[in-house]
Amino acid sequence: MKKAWSRRTIDRLENGIIVLLVCSALFLVYQSGLVQNFAGQGAGTSGESVFTGVQNTALSRGTPVRLMVQLDDGRYGAQYDQTLVDQLYASGLSELLTDSIEAMESPRTVTQEVWQQAIAQSGPWVFYDFLYNVSFTAQSGQGEGAARFFLLTTRGGRADVVYYYNEETGDYYAGQIQDATLTLPASLDGLQPNGGQFVFEVPELAQVLAPYGILLDQPPTTTVYTAANPVASWGEAERTALLDALDFNTRALTIYESADGTVMQEGSDTLRIQEEGKIIYHASDSSQARFQALSQREKDLQIKAEEVLDLVTAGQLGEGRMFCQSIETLEDETVELTFCYLLDGAQVQLGEEGWGAQFVFSDSALTSFTICLRTYTATDRTQRALPERQAAAAVTALGQTGKELQLCYRDDDTTPEITADWTVRERS
């Protein structure tokens, strides 16, 4: 009896010590602010204010597709080579942009001429192109913004002004940087100029094409890719993995085959896996939403759409990437988010629609989505694009002046390989 009592006493002492250690750890975590950060991320109400600067915005999650850097000895541009762009962006240009926006005073509207004069200056600058608008939040309390292009100029070796262009509205902005410690990263010092110019700086092209296309010494060389429908080789394991990822209860499912694939229902929620590679979801109108954004704000809707997109596409895209190209409020007040595929920074025109995924939200609830699954694999072959000046001549001949010249991959599922070619894009 004495031996048993002694064991219980020891157990109680051990439990007491564990409780004490846990309480101490929780106190230290609370003091460090980590509890507030996690609470803010999950709550989406008053705790959301702990996110400052560009944290958890489309800008902080995204990567540009083109970069141009002006240094003392010339300009260096990178485009249609996403690996190179990613390396440059990760070598300090990402932090420079986000830190500059955090330190930006209240932005003012400026003219296109002011923007272009900033580019023409002799001092160093960095130009970022995200292909479509990305949203950001200024730490200084200036609210949210969105832009496709960013231009960061310097003075006396320090970051001076952030210029940005909202493609949707056509407005130019500029904000003074209130942080004297921000400078260009040392990683740029070894870059060798490659003749970078903007279209507006070349007189014979300025009246033909949109102004901010990048021209380099040599026309772009693009990779040839294979394109495949991964769903065509799916079996039971892949379907079950998708259901688990989307939190469907496999024991409560009604499953039947249709003319174009498999249909699965849990209650009034329906998931279709079509043989052509589309994953289609429709939510019940009455039950609690399976996928709920933190709020009705566009940035929260995009975060939730990207979370679901990642769940569905995990391990399926090969070397393809998905990017949010538009957020639109429809006539019935629902919000539609459209995503496109990118290969090496060039957009993929997928089928007739062109897009790779669409999500529809009613208030903050995800009511439906369609995701077109494609697997892209690089071959060992490349293709040199037609020089931009020759492509511009074709644009003129076709009566398409004033539009943006871009390389685009066309994937219509008729050939196993896809190549990039010039296309024109309407100016917003």
Buried (B, 14 or more C-beta within 10 A) or exposed (E): EEEEEEEEEEEEEEEEEEEEEEEEEEEEEEEEEEEBBEBBBEEBEEBBEBBEBBBBBBBBBBBBBBBBBBBEEEBBBBBBBBEBBBEBBEBBBBEBBBBBBBBBBEBEEBEEEEBBEBBEEEBBBBBBBBBBBBBBBBBBEBEEBBBBBBBBBBEEEEBBBBBBBBBBEEBBBBBEBEEEEBBBBEEBEEBEBBEBBBBBBBEEBEEBBBBBBBBBEEBBEBBBBBBBBBBEEBEEEBBEBBBEEBEBEEEEBEEEEEEEBBBBBBBEBBBBBBBEBBBBBBBBEEEEBBBBBBBEBBBBBBBBBBEBBEBBBEEBBBBBBBBBBBBEEEEEEBBBBBBBBBBBBBBBBBBEEBBBBBBBBBBBBBBBBBBBBBBBEBEEEEEEBBEBEEBBBEBEEEEBBEBBBBBBBBBEBEEEEBBBBBBBBEEB
